[in-house]
């Protein structure tokens, strides 16, 4: 069932909201983690996003547009408000994605990956906030360029150009290992940058 249909069904049946939650949770959380500097804030903001959605799903009208961009607009606005309240413009340190070591990679490969992640963190610090925001929407939450354009008010072409320049800027500063067979969070982003 697509998200629009789930949202319509969730307006009539609160049990269906659980399915909507399951379908969106990891993508919303990942996006928020790109923008927050600690897991507790990301957890709180993710919960606040779903709290707002629980009320908003009652008034959702698929004729006014798809549900998914609305969801990410809510998350994006909550994060921006959080940063304004905290007086922060900090972004998530790349090391925060490093949870427990994955036993999969060989030691040499793990060292190369850590070095690449460290280099990527340093390169990310040099990007503009808009570039980091769009990278988070694209690779953290998996939104397409048209969805990002609708959410941010930018044109699709502008989104593509900003993402391309951000990836090129990262590529120019970071050399990633060719073989990293891990499943740690953040790997997808590193792969996209390295290609």
C-alpha positions as CSV (number, residue, x, y, z in Angstrom):
1,X,0.0,0.0,0.0
2,X,1.4,3.4,-0.9
3,X,1.9,6.2,1.6
4,X,-1.0,8.3,0.4
5,X,-3.4,5.4,0.8
6,X,-2.0,4.5,4.2
7,X,-2.5,8.2,5.3
8,X,-6.1,8.2,4.1
9,X,-6.7,4.8,5.9
10,X,-5.0,6.0,9.0
11,X,-7.4,9.0,9.2
12,X,-10.2,6.4,9.7
13,X,-8.4,3.8,11.7
14,X,-5.6,4.6,14.2
15,X,-4.3,1.0,13.9
16,X,-3.2,1.8,10.3
17,X,-1.1,4.7,11.6
18,X,1.3,2.0,13.0
19,X,1.8,0.8,9.4
20,X,2.5,4.4,8.3
21,X,4.9,4.7,11.2
22,X,6.8,1.5,10.2
23,X,7.0,2.6,6.6
24,X,8.4,6.1,7.4
25,X,10.3,5.8,10.7
26,X,13.8,4.9,9.5
27,X,13.8,7.4,6.7
28,X,12.7,10.2,9.0
29,X,15.1,9.3,11.7
30,X,18.0,9.1,9.2
31,X,17.2,12.5,7.8
32,X,17.0,14.0,11.3
33,X,20.3,12.4,12.3
34,X,22.0,14.2,9.4
35,X,20.9,17.4,10.9
36,X,21.2,16.8,14.7
37,X,24.4,16.4,16.7
38,X,23.1,13.8,19.2
39,X,20.9,10.7,19.2
40,X,18.7,12.0,22.0
41,X,17.6,15.1,20.0
42,X,17.1,12.9,16.9
43,X,14.9,10.6,18.9
44,X,12.9,13.5,20.3
45,X,12.5,15.2,17.0
46,X,11.4,11.9,15.3
47,X,8.8,11.4,18.0
48,X,7.6,15.0,17.6
49,X,7.3,14.4,13.8
50,X,5.1,11.4,14.3
51,X,3.1,13.2,17.0
52,X,2.3,16.0,14.5
53,X,1.6,13.5,11.8
54,X,-0.9,11.7,14.0
55,X,-3.0,14.9,14.3
56,X,-2.4,15.9,10.7
57,X,-3.4,12.6,9.1
58,X,-7.0,13.5,10.0
59,X,-7.0,16.4,7.6
60,X,-4.8,14.8,4.8
61,X,-6.4,15.3,1.4
62,X,-4.5,13.4,-1.4
63,X,-6.0,15.8,-3.9
64,X,-3.7,18.5,-2.5
65,X,-0.5,16.5,-3.0
66,X,1.4,13.4,-1.9
67,X,1.8,12.7,1.8
68,X,5.5,11.9,1.7
69,X,6.8,15.5,1.0
70,X,4.5,16.8,3.7
71,X,6.1,14.3,6.2
72,X,9.6,15.5,5.4
73,X,8.5,19.2,5.5
74,X,7.2,18.5,9.1
75,X,10.5,16.9,10.0
76,X,12.6,19.6,8.4
77,X,10.6,22.4,10.1
78,X,11.0,20.7,13.5
79,X,14.8,20.4,13.1
80,X,15.1,24.0,12.0
81,X,13.0,25.1,15.0
82,X,15.2,23.0,17.3
83,X,18.3,24.6,15.9
84,X,16.9,28.1,16.3
85,X,15.8,27.3,19.9
86,X,19.2,25.9,20.8
87,X,21.1,28.6,18.9
88,X,22.9,25.8,17.1
89,X,23.9,25.4,13.5
90,X,25.9,22.3,14.2
91,X,25.6,19.2,12.1
92,X,26.0,15.6,13.0
93,X,29.6,14.6,13.3
94,X,30.2,11.7,10.9
95,X,31.8,9.7,13.7
96,X,28.3,9.6,15.4
97,X,27.3,7.1,12.7
98,X,30.0,4.7,14.0
99,X,28.2,2.4,16.4
100,X,29.7,-0.9,17.4
101,X,32.4,-2.2,15.1
102,X,31.1,-4.5,12.4
103,X,33.0,-7.8,12.6
104,X,32.7,-8.2,8.9
105,X,35.6,-6.1,7.4
106,X,39.2,-7.1,7.8
107,X,41.3,-4.9,10.0
108,X,43.0,-3.1,7.1
109,X,39.7,-2.5,5.5
110,X,38.2,-1.1,8.7
111,X,41.1,1.3,9.1
112,X,40.7,2.5,5.6
113,X,37.0,3.0,6.1
114,X,37.5,4.9,9.4
115,X,40.0,7.2,7.6
116,X,37.6,7.7,4.8
117,X,34.8,8.5,7.2
118,X,37.0,11.0,9.0
119,X,38.0,12.6,5.8
120,X,34.4,12.8,4.7
121,X,33.5,14.4,8.0
122,X,36.1,17.1,7.5
123,X,34.9,17.6,3.9
124,X,31.3,17.9,5.1
125,X,32.2,20.7,7.5
126,X,33.3,22.7,4.5
127,X,30.0,22.4,2.7
128,X,27.2,25.1,2.9
129,X,24.3,24.3,5.2
130,X,22.0,24.1,2.1
131,X,24.2,21.5,0.5
132,X,24.2,19.4,3.7
133,X,20.5,19.7,4.0
134,X,20.0,18.5,0.5
135,X,22.5,15.7,0.9
136,X,20.5,14.6,4.0
137,X,17.3,14.6,2.1
138,X,18.7,12.7,-0.8
139,X,20.9,10.1,0.9
140,X,19.6,10.1,4.5
141,X,16.0,9.8,3.7
142,X,16.1,8.6,0.1
143,X,13.9,11.4,-1.4
144,X,14.1,11.9,-5.2
145,X,15.2,15.2,-6.7
146,X,11.6,16.1,-7.6
147,X,10.5,15.4,-4.0
148,X,13.3,17.5,-2.6
149,X,12.4,20.3,-5.0
150,X,8.8,20.2,-3.9
151,X,9.9,20.2,-0.2
152,X,12.5,23.0,-0.4
153,X,10.8,25.2,-3.0
154,X,13.9,24.9,-5.3
155,X,13.6,23.9,-8.9
156,X,14.5,20.3,-9.8
157,X,17.4,21.6,-11.9
158,X,18.7,23.7,-9.0
159,X,18.4,20.7,-6.6
160,X,20.4,18.5,-9.1
161,X,23.1,21.2,-9.5
162,X,23.5,21.8,-5.8
163,X,23.7,18.0,-5.1
164,X,26.1,17.5,-8.0
165,X,28.4,20.3,-6.7
166,X,28.2,19.0,-3.2
167,X,29.1,15.5,-4.2
168,X,31.9,16.9,-6.5
169,X,33.2,19.0,-3.6
170,X,33.3,15.9,-1.4
171,X,34.9,13.8,-4.1
172,X,37.6,16.4,-4.6
173,X,38.5,16.3,-0.9
174,X,38.0,12.6,-0.1
175,X,39.4,9.4,-1.5
176,X,37.4,6.4,-0.4
177,X,38.4,2.7,-0.3
178,X,37.1,0.7,-3.2
179,X,36.0,-2.3,-1.3
180,X,33.9,-1.8,1.9
181,X,31.5,-4.7,2.5
182,X,30.0,-3.4,5.7
183,X,26.4,-2.6,6.7
184,X,27.1,0.2,9.1
185,X,25.0,3.4,8.9
186,X,26.5,6.0,6.6
187,X,27.9,3.5,4.1
188,X,25.4,4.3,1.5
189,X,26.3,8.0,1.6
190,X,30.1,7.2,1.4
191,X,29.4,4.9,-1.6
192,X,27.5,7.6,-3.5
193,X,30.2,10.1,-2.8
194,X,32.9,7.7,-3.9
195,X,31.3,6.8,-7.3
